[in-house]
Amino acid sequence: MKIVVAPDSFKGSLSSTEIAEAIEKGIQKVDPSITVVKVPVADGGEGTVEALVCATGGKILPVKVTGPLLQEVDAFYGISGDGQTAFIEMAAASGLALLNCNEYNAMKANSYGTGELILHALDQGCRNIIIGLGGSATNDGGSGLLMALGLRLFDRYQFDLAFGGGSLRDLFGFDLSRIDTRIKETKFLLACDVDNPLCGPQGASAIFGPQKGASPAEVILLDDCLRHFANLIERDLGKQVAEIPGAGAAGGMGAGLMAFLDARIVKGINLIIEASGLETSIVDADCVITGEGKIDNQTAFGKTPLGIAQLAKKHGIPVIGIAGILGQEYDQLYEQGFTSLFAIADRPMKLDESITGAKQLIEKLAENVVRLFLARKK
């Protein structure tokens, strides 16, 4: 018997690798002869670097960079086994998790540190760069990242623009003459799980700005700033990026990188599936187990477990979903490829208790699921 284990991380609790190991342990308690194929996955957010490094036999490099509020932070990125491709989570350098909740500042937070990660990767000889766009603290259209790469943004008095999304209201033009020449030799892929445009009621500022500390008034201002940014991009570069699905990802970084780096946006889970060879592993599996911290009606909008379920459904393989929490309208997912969905709690418990004991709870649930699955097969 063969079971493919392909979970996303449980944010704030366990990485996708740790979850896969816990599921494997539960399975092998039932029958050590079962073949378990572990494929940690992600969708462009937390765990993307780990998943891609694991899939390609690569390595993770620690780097000190400039954080979202100009503080020094310990970040990291990955390099593929062949040394050609760098894997970057922008959240590692410019993420909300690097700030205390009382420090959230969508007006001033910047993405400069993510640009520093790119420069470090270029120094290592990488000319293919994949950037995961989840978990950002920023709403700057990627302007900080672009400044790190040498793009000069200036106001009407020819002074350099200040960092942060709020400063884009003073933007007057761009000077591309100092951009690192290696950029022209490099291909950029942006992995994300959202298709929001840059501006408007579904744009970066309106949907994600409040999560990053923006007040209602600041949301309006930031939206105007990003619209102004897009208008100048169209004026000076002849590129219309504002309405492209995913342009609003990571506080508008999607738009900025498509405009200046010719980056291409792809669904994060599709990227992981291709890089890991997951479909090949699934074809002859008896069962697939996936999951994430919360499975609910939002999972249906392109999140990792849905991508896994749809891939398995394509080959007629049953899919079990495991979550810390089963939320609102999770049952609609049965129509999209899931065979069964389970929450890890085995008794009434508080959230912090579930998070602390997640590894043991996942292991026990995996054991029970496989016992039931084997009984059905018999």
C-alpha positions in Angstrom: 0.0 0.0 0.0 1.2 3.5 -0.8 0.1 6.8 0.8 1.2 10.2 -0.4 1.4 12.8 2.3 1.4 16.4 1.0 0.4 18.9 3.7 0.8 22.7 3.8 2.1 24.2 7.1 -0.2 24.9 10.1 0.8 28.5 10.4 2.0 29.4 13.9 2.3 25.8 14.8 4.2 23.3 12.5 5.9 23.4 9.2 4.8 21.3 6.3 7.7 19.0 6.8 6.9 18.5 10.5 3.3 17.7 9.7 4.3 15.2 7.0 6.6 13.5 9.5 3.8 13.3 12.2 1.4 11.8 9.6 4.0 9.3 8.6 4.5 8.3 12.2 0.8 7.8 12.7 0.6 5.7 9.5 3.5 3.4 10.5 1.9 2.7 13.9 -0.8 1.0 11.9 1.4 -0.9 9.5 5.2 -0.2 9.0 5.1 -1.9 5.6 3.0 1.0 4.1 5.0 3.1 1.7 4.7 6.7 2.7 5.8 9.4 0.2 6.2 12.8 1.9 5.9 15.9 -0.3 5.7 19.1 1.8 3.9 21.7 -0.1 3.0 25.5 0.0 1.2 28.1 -2.0 3.7 31.0 -2.1 3.5 31.8 1.6 5.2 30.3 4.6 6.9 27.0 3.7 7.4 27.7 0.0 11.2 27.8 0.3 11.3 24.7 2.4 9.1 22.8 0.0 11.1 23.8 -3.1 14.4 23.1 -1.4 13.1 19.7 -0.4 11.8 19.0 -3.9 15.1 20.0 -5.6 17.7 18.7 -3.1 18.8 22.2 -2.4 19.9 24.2 0.6 18.8 27.1 2.8 21.1 30.2 3.3 20.7 32.5 6.2 21.1 36.3 5.4 20.8 39.5 7.5 18.8 42.1 5.7 16.8 45.2 6.2 13.4 44.5 7.8 10.0 46.2 6.9 10.6 49.1 9.3 14.4 49.4 8.4 15.5 47.2 11.4 18.0 44.5 10.8 16.4 41.0 10.6 17.6 37.5 10.2 16.2 36.2 7.0 16.9 33.3 4.6 16.3 32.0 1.1 16.9 28.7 -0.7 19.0 27.6 -3.6 18.1 24.5 -5.8 20.4 21.5 -5.9 21.8 22.5 -9.2 22.6 26.0 -8.0 20.6 27.7 -10.8 17.4 28.8 -9.0 16.8 30.8 -5.9 13.7 30.4 -3.8 12.6 33.5 -1.8 9.7 34.1 0.6 9.3 37.8 0.7 7.8 37.3 4.2 11.3 36.2 5.5 12.6 39.8 4.9 9.5 42.0 4.6 6.8 40.0 6.5 4.2 40.9 9.0 5.6 38.2 11.4 8.7 40.3 11.8 6.8 43.0 13.6 4.9 43.1 16.8 1.2 43.9 16.3 1.7 47.4 17.7 4.3 48.0 15.0 2.1 47.3 12.0 2.4 50.3 9.7 1.1 49.8 6.1 2.0 53.4 5.3 5.7 53.1 6.1 6.6 49.3 5.8 8.8 48.6 2.9 10.1 45.6 0.9 13.8 46.7 0.6 15.0 43.5 2.4 13.4 41.3 -0.2 15.5 43.1 -2.8 18.6 42.4 -0.7 17.8 38.7 -0.8 17.6 38.9 -4.6 21.0 40.6 -4.7 22.5 37.9 -2.5 21.0 35.2 -4.8 22.5 37.0 -7.9 25.9 37.0 -6.2 25.6 33.2 -5.9 25.1 32.9 -9.6 21.3 32.3 -9.6 19.5 33.5 -12.7 16.1 32.0 -12.0 14.4 33.4 -9.0 11.1 32.3 -7.6 9.5 34.7 -5.1 6.6 33.6 -2.8 4.4 36.6 -2.2 2.5 35.6 1.0 2.6 37.2 4.5 3.8 40.7 3.6 3.8 43.6 6.0 4.0 46.0 3.1 1.8 48.0 0.8 4.5 49.7 -1.3 4.0 48.1 -4.7 7.3 46.4 -4.4 9.0 49.8 -4.6 11.4 49.1 -1.7 12.5 45.9 -3.4 13.1 47.7 -6.7 15.1 50.4 -4.9 17.4 47.7 -3.5 18.0 46.6 -7.1 19.0 50.1 -8.2 15.7 51.6 -9.5 15.5 55.3 -8.5 12.1 56.7 -7.7 12.0 60.5 -7.4 9.5 63.3 -6.6 8.9 66.5 -8.6 11.9 68.1 -7.0 14.2 65.3 -8.1 14.7 64.1 -4.6 14.8 60.3 -3.9 11.4 59.0 -2.7 11.1 57.9 0.9 10.4 54.2 1.8 6.8 53.0 2.2 3.5 52.8 0.3 2.4 56.2 1.7 5.3 58.0 -0.1 4.1 56.8 -3.5 1.7 59.8 -3.5 4.8 62.0 -4.2 6.2 59.9 -7.0 7.0 61.8 -10.1 9.2 59.5 -12.2 11.7 56.6 -12.4 15.4 56.4 -13.2 16.2 52.9 -14.5 19.8 53.6 -15.4 21.2 52.2 -12.2 19.3 48.9 -12.1 21.6 45.9 -11.5 22.6 44.7 -15.0 22.2 41.1 -13.9 18.4 41.6 -13.8 18.2 41.4 -17.6 19.7 38.0 -17.5 17.3 36.7 -14.8 13.9 35.1 -15.0 11.4 35.9 -12.2 8.4 33.8 -11.2 6.0 35.1 -8.5 4.2 32.4 -6.6 1.0 33.5 -4.9 -2.5 32.2 -4.0 -4.5 35.3 -4.6 -5.8 37.0 -7.8 -6.6 40.4 -6.5 -6.0 43.4 -8.8 -3.8 46.3 -7.6 -6.5 48.8 -6.8 -10.2 49.2 -6.1 -12.5 47.4 -3.7 -10.7 44.0 -4.2 -7.3 45.6 -4.4 -4.2 45.3 -2.2 -5.1 48.2 0.1 -8.8 47.5 0.6 -8.5 43.7 1.2 -5.1 43.4 2.9 -4.3 46.9 4.2 -6.4 46.6 7.4 -4.5 43.4 8.3 -1.3 45.4 8.1 -2.5 48.2 10.4 -4.1 50.6 7.9 -7.0 52.7 9.2 -10.0 53.2 6.9 -8.6 56.6 5.9 -5.2 55.1 5.2 -6.7 52.4 3.1 -8.2 55.1 0.8 -4.9 56.9 0.7 -2.8 53.8 0.0 -5.2 52.8 -2.8 -4.7 56.2 -4.4 -0.9 55.8 -4.0 -0.9 52.4 -5.8 -3.2 53.8 -8.6 -0.8 56.7 -9.1 2.1 54.2 -9.2 0.4 52.2 -11.8 -0.5 55.3 -13.9 3.2 56.3 -14.0 4.2 52.8 -14.9 1.8 53.0 -17.9 3.1 56.5 -18.8 6.8 55.7 -18.6 7.0 52.0 -19.4 3.9 51.5 -21.5 2.7 48.6 -19.3 -0.7 48.2 -17.9 -0.4 46.1 -14.8 -3.1 47.3 -12.4 -5.8 44.9 -13.5 -3.7 41.8 -13.9 -4.9 39.0 -11.5 -2.3 38.9 -8.7 -1.1 42.4 -9.2 -2.3 43.2 -5.7 -0.4 40.4 -4.1 2.0 41.3 -1.3 0.8 44.9 -1.1 1.1 45.4 -4.8 4.5 43.8 -5.2 3.0 41.7 -8.0 2.4 44.8 -10.1 5.8 46.4 -9.4 7.7 43.2 -10.3 5.7 42.5 -13.4 6.4 46.1 -14.6 10.1 46.4 -13.8 11.4 42.8 -13.7 9.1 41.2 -16.4 8.1 38.8 -13.7 5.4 36.2 -14.3 2.7 35.3 -11.7 1.9 31.6 -11.2 -0.3 29.8 -8.7 2.0 28.8 -5.9 0.6 25.3 -5.5 0.9 24.6 -9.3 4.6 25.6 -9.1 5.2 23.2 -6.1 3.3 20.4 -7.9 5.5 20.7 -10.9 8.8 21.1 -9.1 8.2 18.2 -6.7 6.9 15.7 -9.3 3.9 15.3 -7.1 1.6 14.1 -9.9 4.0 11.2 -10.7 3.9 10.2 -7.0 0.1 10.3 -6.8 -0.7 8.3 -9.9 -0.3 4.9 -8.3 -1.1 5.9 -4.7 -3.9 4.3 -2.7 -4.6 7.5 -0.8 -3.5 11.1 -0.4 -3.4 13.0 2.9 -3.2 16.8 2.8 -4.1 19.7 5.0 -3.5 23.1 6.5 -4.2 25.0 9.7 -7.8 25.9 8.8 -9.9 24.4 6.1 -13.1 26.4 5.3 -14.9 28.1 2.4 -11.8 30.1 1.6 -9.9 26.9 0.8 -12.0 26.6 -2.3 -10.3 29.7 -3.7 -7.1 28.1 -4.9 -5.4 27.2 -1.6 -2.9 24.4 -1.3 -5.2 21.5 -0.1 -7.6 22.2 -2.9 -4.8 22.0 -5.5 -3.8 18.6 -4.1 -7.4 17.4 -4.0 -8.1 18.3 -7.6 -4.8 16.7 -8.7 -5.8 13.4 -6.9 -9.4 13.6 -8.2 -8.0 13.7 -11.7 -6.5 10.2 -11.1 -9.4 8.9 -9.1 -7.4 8.7 -5.8 -9.2 9.3 -2.5 -8.1 12.4 -0.6 -8.1 13.0 3.2 -7.9 16.5 4.5 -6.5 17.2 8.0 -6.9 20.6 9.6 -6.4 22.3 12.9 -9.9 23.8 12.5 -12.7 23.0 10.1 -14.4 26.3 9.5 -17.4 27.8 7.8 -18.9 25.8 4.9 -16.0 23.4 4.7 -18.4 20.7 3.5 -18.6 22.3 0.1 -15.1 21.0 -0.5 -16.5 17.4 -0.9 -17.7 18.4 -4.3 -14.2 19.5 -5.3 -12.2 16.4 -4.7 -12.0 15.7 -1.0 -13.2 12.3 0.2 -13.1 13.2 3.9 -12.1 16.1 6.2 -11.1 16.0 9.8 -10.1 18.4 12.5 -7.2 17.3 14.8 -8.8 18.0 18.1 -9.8 14.8 19.9 -11.7 16.5 22.7 -12.9 20.0 23.7 -9.8 22.2 23.9 -8.7 25.8 23.6 -6.8 27.0 20.5 -3.5 27.3 22.3 -3.8 23.8 23.5 -4.4 22.5 20.0 -1.4 24.4 18.7 0.9 23.2 21.4 -0.2 19.6 21.0 -0.6 19.7 17.2 2.2 17.1 16.4 0.7 14.4 18.7 -2.9 15.2 17.6 -2.0 14.9 13.9 -0.1 11.7 14.5 -3.1 10.2 16.4 -5.6 11.4 13.8 -3.5 9.9 10.9 -3.4 6.6 12.7 -7.2 6.5 13.1 -7.8 7.6 9.5 -5.5 4.9 8.1 -7.1 2.2 10.4 -10.5 3.2 9.0 -9.2 3.3 5.4 -7.7 -0.2 5.8 -10.9 -1.6 7.3 -12.8 -0.2 4.3 -10.3 -1.8 1.8 -10.7 -5.2 3.6 
